[in-house]
Amino acid sequence: MVAITLPDGSVRSFDAAPTVYDVAHNISPSLAKNTLAGVVTRGESTVTVDASYRIEQDANLRIVTAKDAEGLEVIRHSTAHLLAYAVKELFPDAQVTIGPVVEHGFYYDFAYKRPFTPEDLQAIEKKMAELAAKDEAVLRRVLPRDEAVAYFKALGENYKAEIIASIPASEDVSLYREGNFEDLCRGPHVPSTGKLKHFKLMKVAGAYWRGDHNNEMLQRIYGTAWASKDELQQYLTMLEEAEKRDHRKIGKELDLFHIDEHAPGVVFWHPKGWILWQEVEQYMRRVYRDNGYQEVKGPQILDKTLWEKTGHWDKYRENMFITESEKRDYALKPMNCPGHLLIYKQGLKSYRDLPYRLGEFGQCHRNEPTGGLHGIMRVRGFTQDDGHVFCTEEQIQAEVTAFTVLLKKVYADFGFDNIIYRLSTRPEKRIGSDESWDKAEAALAEGLRASGCEFTYLPGEGAFYGPKIEYTLKDAIGREWQCGTIQIDPNMPERLDAEYIGEDGARHRPIMLHRAIVGSLERFIGILIEQHAGALPVWLAPVQVAICGITDSQADYVREVEQALRSKGLRVHADLRSDKITYKIREHALQKLPYTLVVGDKEKASSSVAVRARGNQDLGSMPLDAFIERILADIANKS
């Protein structure tokens, strides 16, 4: 007799060991029809398994359908295999390698004699639909490792054989077959190909075998898969909207910046883009000043010995730009933290000096792989709004609370009001006592609660030296961007011998809090551009107002209005071209300017302006002073 306990606490008993499918069918035929997999728990062991998995002992079981997160993952993983099946049907000489699940979908890498074309992708997707319609059973079998290696070598699948050969010889490996195609996989998979209905192939790109640029280049086909037709369509619509908002396209159209082949991964800011940059930086500078941070500036290049002490030379060197002078090795800083610690150490600190808050707009460099670079979102040279707080354990909670409240205000000012809060806790490999981790995690959690935030835990995702909070923005089209963070670090003060004198007169190690609100300014500005689709709020817009005369006879009045606006600190463009007024209005609309002022003889005579707001809004004529009052209110309200 095998007893299966369901999530509602009810127990179902079976004379013989049931499969997950059997249990589902015992509950209801409709549930059985929708079953994709199961989550089986025995004691502390929890595993997601195939619907055909036989449960030999008493266990807890949760049936997985397409509505569950695990179900969607199974669908995507199975669709990757369906892709490989279709490729082998159409291109028998192609070799399959790996096909994991990624965010929103999957990919599969192939070795083939020629590049796959867009027409190939269409044909592959069509073949996938045909194979899915056959509703072929997906069957699992297990082979000894060496037998599996020989099996795939015989098929000519040398890459797959190499993967299996890297598995310890004592381990068996599982294979999944659907129709004429069999692949190495741990599973689980859908019961049959007919469960795979809502997918689309997206693109093909290059990828090195095993991610090593010294190896051969493979072809990576990306796809997406969803539980329903509506979800697939929503995702494709979101992608279309994202393409319209692409910061690289908008950055070029609005003349904000460019990336040049002479400096890959580093941004060339144009005059208007640099105005945007400065507005963000100066805003954050005021945030520093108003919240007890002292702004500092550290050097770009630091000696190898410092990076050895921090552990970066050992563990991060391949991501650092290295240089040499007078037989000494240096590195361009990939982060500001060690520099801030060196500043902290100048002069002995007392407990009365804590919390000691430092902030820097520090330029950092990281040697990111070329394939990972993406506009200004992922670059090699970037500037952090980097802050560090040196404090005692008892001060952590108050600092986290104050920081979180501040972060919410900053994000709201930039137009983000949907924030996701996640607390990453102790990993398996860590330093420090369980007691210190208990205190640190509790301080972060209480800091979030005190600032009125609901949050989720990310078990095991903290750094080896301390837990952290991740603050993730959700933008106008539902995408998530992890920007802000606050992290507890007792490790670096230990490594660099930072101290303070306590109330007891003894020397103690401070806790170091790493915190960032916008993170990389480059990336954050890219997010801003995409959030607002280039139509930046008035306070951030590089040009806030354009003034257009209908004819040349208003030129003097245009200059008069321009001067009046500039005297109020506004960013103004006087358009004195002789082009038709409709052309000028349209051009400024395409540049997404917040306001365009039109002046003719009537406006000149009455010291007024005809106001057009972004979005083709005609606000009519108003006195110049009234317009100034309106736009200054927009700026004050961060609108």
Summary of the structure (lengths in Angstrom):
residues: 639
radius of gyration: 30.0
end to end distance: 67.2
largest distance: 97.5
contacts: 2032
relative contact order: 0.07
helix: 38%
strand: 30%
